[in-house]
Amino acid sequence: MDRGVVLSQLERFGVEEIDLDEPGPGEARVRIEATGVCHSDLHVVRTGFNHPLPVLLGHEGAGVVEVVGEGVEHVRPGDRVVIGWRSPCGECRWCLRGARHLCRTPPLAARRMHTRDGRDLMGVFGAGTFATRTVLPSAALVPVAADLPAEQACLIGCAVATGVCSVLKTAAVWEGARVGVIGCGAVGLSVVQGAQLAGAAEIHALDLDERKLEAARRFGATHTGAEEADRLDFVFDVVGRPETVAQGISMLGHAGTLVYIGLPQPGAEAALPLDYAFGRRLRFLVSHGGDHVPAEDFPRLTQLALDGQLDLAGMVTKRIALDDIVQAFEDMEAGEVIRSVIVL
């Protein structure tokens, strides 16, 4: 019998037995090997974030393909895959004009997962990786080298892709740029690593937690003092609150760019001083998962990790069981971990 972490009502979730149908055409069943505990899942627990309930939590996962449905050719049983929660559909106006990272209609599997009392289960962001197995559209599955341990590979599915690709794709940070990062959890540390890959001359990390600043220094931050973080070329707001947006704008220099990554709270608003923005010719960019395209970016990120240019092992603080999910959320909020990873 399969098990998964099911959110039945806001703030009410737990491990339950779940039922899975066989995959249909264009779908596949994946045995989850490892899945990271991301703050976005806690955001869903508290706000729903436009998900119908009940919902199967988890979206940052890696596993092994077990069964494929009719017409599936790019993956086969036995393949190690990373799950892409924002895989493009390939058919919408954005995909057809070559802007697949702007796709708003990622493919979703038919409701193949159910609670024991027969209610359909949708996965968070169409994934649902806090489970022993999940059924997904095959387009969401990206084969990656089996050399990378699953507990590291799963991080590519969200935190690493979001942080690194926000630097390399959303912002296109240039060599020699001065970069600031507000919020140094798993995504923020991935931004730090992305800035290193881009050849940034300075990487300023800001966080209220000294433990996270120490981690940022280990991952390549050159500065961790707020008093030095001004006149920057790029600031990445990983926290996503009105006050951090204001702080990020104040840190920018001429023609600077604020990259907004953090998920907003419902109804949150931030003021933009127009004369200040106009005078400095500032830019404001929204990064949706780093604008990554899984099929293109996951293999590249995997190779960077295998080549030692991305430290994924250092991001895995705890290896936990599925039943430890409550403690994992508490550890994350308390700043005790970079990433807890559920290993199945």
C-alpha positions in Angstrom: 0.0 0.0 0.0 1.3 3.4 -0.9 1.5 6.3 1.5 1.6 10.1 1.2 1.3 13.4 3.1 -2.2 14.6 2.4 -3.5 18.1 3.2 -7.2 17.7 3.9 -7.9 21.2 5.2 -5.8 24.2 5.7 -3.2 23.5 8.4 -4.4 19.9 8.7 -2.2 17.3 7.1 -0.7 13.9 7.8 0.6 10.7 6.4 -2.2 8.6 4.9 -2.6 5.5 2.8 -3.3 6.4 -0.8 -4.5 4.5 -3.9 -2.9 4.9 -7.4 -4.4 4.1 -10.7 -2.2 2.8 -13.6 -0.8 5.6 -15.7 -2.8 6.6 -18.8 -1.5 7.7 -22.2 1.4 10.2 -21.9 1.8 9.4 -18.1 4.2 7.4 -15.9 4.3 6.1 -12.4 7.4 7.0 -10.4 8.7 5.4 -7.2 10.0 8.4 -5.2 13.5 7.9 -3.8 14.0 11.4 -2.2 12.1 14.6 -1.9 13.1 17.9 -0.4 11.0 19.8 2.2 10.4 23.2 0.6 8.9 26.3 2.1 6.4 26.4 -0.8 4.7 23.3 0.6 4.3 25.0 3.9 2.9 28.0 2.0 0.3 25.6 0.5 -0.5 24.2 4.0 -1.3 27.6 5.3 -2.9 29.3 2.3 -3.9 26.6 -0.1 -2.2 28.6 -2.9 -5.0 27.9 -5.4 -4.9 24.2 -4.9 -8.2 22.2 -4.5 -8.2 20.1 -1.4 -7.4 17.4 -0.6 -3.9 17.8 -2.0 -0.8 15.5 -2.0 2.1 17.7 -0.7 5.6 17.8 -2.1 7.0 19.0 -5.4 10.9 18.7 -5.2 11.5 15.1 -6.0 13.6 12.4 -7.7 12.8 8.8 -8.3 12.7 5.8 -10.6 10.2 5.3 -13.4 8.3 2.1 -12.8 5.5 2.0 -15.4 4.9 4.2 -18.5 1.6 4.7 -20.3 0.9 4.5 -24.0 2.9 6.8 -26.2 5.6 7.6 -23.7 9.1 7.3 -25.3 11.5 9.7 -23.7 11.6 7.8 -20.4 11.3 4.1 -19.7 11.1 1.8 -16.6 14.3 2.0 -14.6 15.2 5.5 -15.5 16.3 7.9 -12.7 14.4 11.1 -13.1 14.0 14.5 -11.5 10.4 15.8 -11.4 9.8 19.1 -13.1 6.8 20.9 -11.6 6.9 23.6 -14.2 7.3 21.7 -17.4 5.9 23.6 -20.4 2.9 22.3 -22.4 4.5 23.0 -25.8 1.2 24.1 -27.3 0.2 27.5 -25.8 0.9 30.9 -27.3 4.0 31.3 -25.1 5.5 27.9 -26.0 4.8 28.4 -29.7 6.6 31.7 -29.7 9.7 30.1 -28.1 9.1 31.4 -24.6 8.5 28.1 -22.9 9.5 29.4 -19.5 6.4 31.6 -19.6 4.0 28.7 -20.1 0.9 29.0 -17.9 -0.6 25.6 -18.6 1.9 22.8 -17.6 0.6 19.3 -18.4 -1.3 17.6 -15.5 -2.0 13.9 -15.1 -5.6 12.9 -14.9 -6.6 12.3 -11.3 -4.8 9.0 -10.9 -4.3 9.3 -7.1 -7.0 9.0 -4.5 -7.5 9.0 -0.8 -8.7 5.7 0.7 -12.2 7.0 0.9 -12.2 7.7 -2.8 -11.5 11.4 -3.1 -9.3 12.5 -6.0 -5.8 13.9 -5.1 -4.0 16.6 -7.0 -0.3 17.0 -6.3 1.2 20.3 -5.2 2.2 22.1 -8.4 1.0 19.0 -10.2 3.7 16.9 -8.6 2.9 15.3 -5.2 6.3 13.9 -4.2 5.7 13.5 -0.4 4.6 9.9 -1.2 6.0 6.5 -1.9 4.8 6.7 -5.5 3.1 9.2 -7.7 1.6 9.3 -11.2 2.7 12.2 -13.4 2.6 13.4 -17.0 5.7 12.0 -18.6 6.6 15.6 -19.8 7.3 16.4 -16.1 10.0 13.7 -15.9 13.6 14.5 -16.8 16.1 11.7 -17.0 19.4 12.5 -15.2 22.6 10.7 -14.5 22.3 8.0 -11.8 25.7 9.0 -10.5 24.2 11.8 -8.5 22.6 10.5 -5.3 18.8 10.9 -5.2 18.9 13.0 -2.1 21.0 15.6 -4.0 19.3 15.2 -7.4 15.8 16.0 -5.9 17.0 19.5 -4.9 17.5 20.3 -8.6 13.7 20.1 -9.0 13.0 23.3 -7.1 15.6 25.0 -4.8 18.6 24.7 -7.0 16.8 25.3 -10.3 15.0 28.3 -8.8 18.1 29.9 -7.3 20.7 29.2 -10.0 18.4 29.9 -12.9 17.2 33.1 -11.4 20.8 34.3 -11.7 21.7 32.8 -15.1 18.4 33.0 -16.9 16.0 35.5 -15.3 18.6 38.1 -14.5 21.4 37.1 -16.8 24.0 38.3 -14.3 27.2 39.3 -16.0 30.8 38.6 -15.0 32.1 41.2 -12.5 28.6 42.2 -11.3 27.9 43.1 -7.7 25.1 40.9 -6.4 22.9 40.9 -3.2 20.8 38.0 -1.8 18.1 38.6 0.8 17.3 35.4 2.5 19.8 32.6 2.8 17.8 29.4 2.9 18.1 26.7 0.3 17.0 28.9 -2.6 19.2 31.8 -1.4 22.2 29.6 -1.1 21.5 28.4 -4.7 21.4 32.1 -5.8 24.8 32.5 -4.1 26.1 29.5 -6.1 24.6 30.8 -9.3 26.3 34.1 -8.8 29.6 32.3 -8.4 28.9 30.5 -11.7 28.2 33.8 -13.4 31.5 35.2 -12.2 30.1 37.9 -9.9 32.8 40.0 -8.3 30.9 40.5 -5.1 28.1 38.4 -3.5 26.4 40.1 -0.5 24.3 37.8 1.6 21.7 39.2 4.1 19.7 37.3 6.6 18.5 37.8 10.2 19.9 34.4 11.2 23.7 34.3 11.8 23.7 30.5 11.1 22.4 31.2 7.6 25.0 33.9 7.0 27.7 31.4 8.0 26.3 28.9 5.5 26.3 31.7 2.8 29.9 32.3 3.5 30.6 28.6 3.1 28.8 28.6 -0.3 30.7 31.5 -1.6 29.3 34.8 -0.3 32.0 37.5 -0.2 30.1 39.9 2.2 27.5 39.4 4.9 27.1 42.9 6.3 24.1 45.1 5.4 26.1 48.3 5.7 28.2 47.2 2.7 25.3 46.1 0.6 24.5 49.2 -1.5 25.0 50.3 -5.1 24.5 46.7 -6.3 23.8 45.7 -9.8 21.4 42.9 -8.8 19.5 42.1 -5.7 17.6 38.8 -5.3 14.7 38.9 -2.9 14.2 35.3 -1.8 12.0 36.3 1.2 9.2 38.1 -0.8 7.8 40.5 1.8 7.0 44.2 1.3 9.8 45.2 3.7 12.4 43.0 1.9 11.3 44.5 -1.5 11.9 48.0 -0.1 15.2 46.9 1.3 16.3 45.4 -2.0 15.4 48.5 -4.0 17.4 50.7 -1.6 20.4 48.5 -2.2 20.5 48.9 -6.0 22.8 51.2 -7.8 22.3 52.9 -11.2 20.5 50.7 -13.6 20.2 48.0 -10.9 17.8 45.1 -11.1 15.6 43.7 -8.3 14.7 40.0 -8.9 11.7 38.9 -6.9 11.7 35.2 -6.1 9.8 34.7 -2.8 6.2 33.7 -2.7 4.0 36.6 -1.6 1.5 36.4 1.2 -2.1 36.8 0.0 -2.9 40.5 -0.4 0.7 41.7 0.2 1.6 45.0 -1.5 4.9 46.9 -1.8 5.4 50.6 -2.6 7.7 51.6 -5.4 9.2 55.1 -5.2 8.7 56.1 -8.8 11.0 59.1 -8.8 13.8 57.0 -7.2 13.2 54.1 -9.7 13.1 56.5 -12.7 16.1 58.4 -11.7 18.2 55.3 -11.2 16.6 53.5 -14.2 15.8 50.5 -12.1 14.3 47.2 -13.3 12.0 44.8 -11.4 11.9 41.2 -12.5 9.7 38.4 -11.2 11.4 35.0 -11.2 9.0 32.1 -11.3 11.1 29.1 -10.3 14.1 30.7 -12.0 12.2 30.6 -15.3 13.8 27.1 -15.7 12.7 24.7 -18.4 13.3 21.2 -16.8 14.2 19.3 -19.9 16.9 21.9 -20.7 18.1 22.9 -17.3 18.0 19.8 -15.1 20.7 17.9 -17.1 22.9 21.0 -17.1 22.5 21.5 -13.3 23.2 17.8 -12.8 26.4 18.0 -14.7 27.5 21.1 -12.8 27.0 19.1 -9.6 28.9 16.1 -10.9 31.7 18.4 -12.0 31.9 19.9 -8.5 30.7 23.4 -9.5 27.5 23.1 -7.5 27.6 21.8 -3.9 24.4 19.9 -3.4 25.7 17.5 -0.7 26.3 20.5 1.5 22.7 21.6 1.2 21.3 18.3 2.7 21.2 18.9 6.4 18.9 16.1 7.5 17.7 12.8 6.0 14.3 12.0 7.4 11.4 9.6 7.0 8.0 10.4 5.6 6.5 10.4 9.1 8.9 13.1 10.2 7.2 15.8 8.0 5.8 17.9 10.9 9.3 18.1 12.5 10.8 18.9 9.1 8.5 22.0 8.8 9.3 23.1 12.3 13.1 22.7 11.7 12.8 24.7 8.5 10.9 27.6 10.2 13.4 27.6 13.1 16.3 27.9 10.7 17.8 24.6 11.9 18.3 23.2 8.4 19.3 24.2 4.9 17.2 21.3 3.5 15.5 18.3 5.1 15.2 15.5 2.6 12.7 12.7 2.9 14.5 9.5 1.8 12.2 6.6 0.9 
